[in-house]
Amino acid sequence: MEPSVTAPATKSSLQAENVGMIFDRDGKQTSVLEDINLEVGQGEFLCLLGPSGCGKSTLLNIMAGFLSPTRGNVKVAGEIVHGPDPRRIFVFQERGVFPWLTVEGNIGFGIANLPRKEREDRITHYIQMVGLKGFEKSYPSALSGGMKQRLEVARALAVNPDMLLLDEPFGALDSITRLTMRKELLRIWDAERKTIIFVTHDIDEAVQLADRVVVMSARPATIQQIVTIDIPHPRDISSPRYLELRDGIFQQIGLAHHI
Ligand SMILES: Nc1ncnc2c1ncn2[C@@H]1O[C@H](COP(=O)(O)OP(=O)(O)OP(=O)(O)O)[C@@H](O)[C@H]1O
């Protein structure tokens, strides 16, 4: 099976052009990314998939503007990224939630400058959207891992960014909660149509979620292949096409999927 490689169908929202990254720590140079060229469409759900330590988070941090590449550049809406911007929100694992603020306080944190009524309406809207109604006054310590992660997503969405950058957001969750969270995220994405760039090293996660999967090599990471997942949502994970795409990626990464 030869997975298809196509450009995004919609207008471009982010471009990586010849991006390279070499870290220099105590005179020891580590090449992490090499010649990454990528175009992400507006409203696209893109997964960056690759082995642990290959450089996925580094690429996401460059896209967010937290790191500057040593070669090439990232452009958003045609402009070179020089630093973080509230139009691109980085969603961390649950550690991103502020433990000293309630659910309401966390969601309202990034929109403190809005008029009170608008701020309250937005908080209510996103609490509803991520299913945290009834927990408005709760502190994160009273929430489960999945609820904290939904809170983190709600907090990011409340500032109305164009793009969400998610770095293995469900990695710390148990497998059942992880499946639920994937569904939740797809539901939210369907409602909001933000551009989503999602880092994972889980092949199934990538094939279940993405419009396209960017398969990266081991470090220094290059793009091995870009696989279009041409299956509508909700995806039947036992369908021949799903299994074909999944197997193709396993083979691409050099792994047989039988253990
Ligand atoms: N600030 C830094 N200084 C030096 N080396 C770094 C720095 N940040 C990351 N690295 C190195 O770059 C490599 C890629 O790290 P990165 O976190 O991007 O990989 P990853 O693909 O996201 O891994 P994982 O899936 O395990 O999270 C690693 O070898 C890491 O040690």
The ligand as an SDF file (V2000), in Angstrom:
LIG
                    3D

 31 33  0  0  0  0  0  0  0  0999 V2000
   16.8820   22.8490   24.9490 N   0  0  0  0  0  0  0  0  0  0  0  0
   17.5000   21.7510   24.5270 C   0  0  0  0  0  0  0  0  0  0  0  0
   18.8520   21.6510   24.5680 N   0  0  0  0  0  0  0  0  0  0  0  0
   19.4810   20.5530   24.1090 C   0  0  0  0  0  0  0  0  0  0  0  0
   18.8410   19.4700   23.6010 N   0  0  0  0  0  0  0  0  0  0  0  0
   17.5040   19.5140   23.5610 C   0  0  0  0  0  0  0  0  0  0  0  0
   16.7600   20.6410   24.0170 C   0  0  0  0  0  0  0  0  0  0  0  0
   15.4270   20.3850   23.8180 N   0  0  0  0  0  0  0  0  0  0  0  0
   15.3580   19.1510   23.2760 C   0  0  0  0  0  0  0  0  0  0  0  0
   16.5930   18.6240   23.1240 N   0  0  0  0  0  0  0  0  0  0  0  0
   16.9030   17.3220   22.5570 C   0  0  0  0  0  0  0  0  0  0  0  0
   16.2710   17.2440   21.2810 O   0  0  0  0  0  0  0  0  0  0  0  0
   15.8040   15.9360   21.0270 C   0  0  0  0  0  0  0  0  0  0  0  0
   14.3650   15.9830   20.5880 C   0  0  0  0  0  0  0  0  0  0  0  0
   13.5360   16.3280   21.7010 O   0  0  0  0  0  0  0  0  0  0  0  0
   11.9590   16.5140   21.5550 P   0  0  0  0  0  0  0  0  0  0  0  0
   11.4330   16.7460   22.9110 O   0  0  0  0  0  0  0  0  0  0  0  0
   11.6910   17.5190   20.4980 O   0  0  0  0  0  0  0  0  0  0  0  0
   11.5310   15.0800   21.0000 O   0  0  0  0  0  0  0  0  0  0  0  0
   10.0910   14.4060   20.9100 P   0  0  0  0  0  0  0  0  0  0  0  0
   10.0410   13.7600   19.5680 O   0  0  0  0  0  0  0  0  0  0  0  0
    9.0290   15.3810   21.2230 O   0  0  0  0  0  0  0  0  0  0  0  0
   10.1790   13.3060   22.0470 O   0  0  0  0  0  0  0  0  0  0  0  0
    9.0380   12.6240   22.9860 P   0  0  0  0  0  0  0  0  0  0  0  0
    8.0810   11.9480   22.0620 O   0  0  0  0  0  0  0  0  0  0  0  0
    9.8190   11.6490   23.7860 O   0  0  0  0  0  0  0  0  0  0  0  0
    8.4290   13.7200   23.7910 O   0  0  0  0  0  0  0  0  0  0  0  0
   16.0570   15.1340   22.3000 C   0  0  0  0  0  0  0  0  0  0  0  0
   17.2130   14.3630   22.0990 O   0  0  0  0  0  0  0  0  0  0  0  0
   16.2920   16.1860   23.3550 C   0  0  0  0  0  0  0  0  0  0  0  0
   17.2030   15.7300   24.3260 O   0  0  0  0  0  0  0  0  0  0  0  0
  1  2  1  0
  2  3  1  0
  2  7  2  0
  3  4  2  0
  4  5  1  0
  5  6  2  0
  6  7  1  0
  6 10  1  0
  7  8  1  0
  8  9  2  0
  9 10  1  0
 10 11  1  0
 11 12  1  0
 11 30  1  0
 12 13  1  0
 13 14  1  0
 13 28  1  0
 14 15  1  0
 15 16  1  0
 16 17  2  0
 16 18  1  0
 16 19  1  0
 19 20  1  0
 20 21  2  0
 20 22  1  0
 20 23  1  0
 23 24  1  0
 24 25  2  0
 24 26  1  0
 24 27  1  0
 28 29  1  0
 28 30  1  0
 30 31  1  0
M  END
$$$$
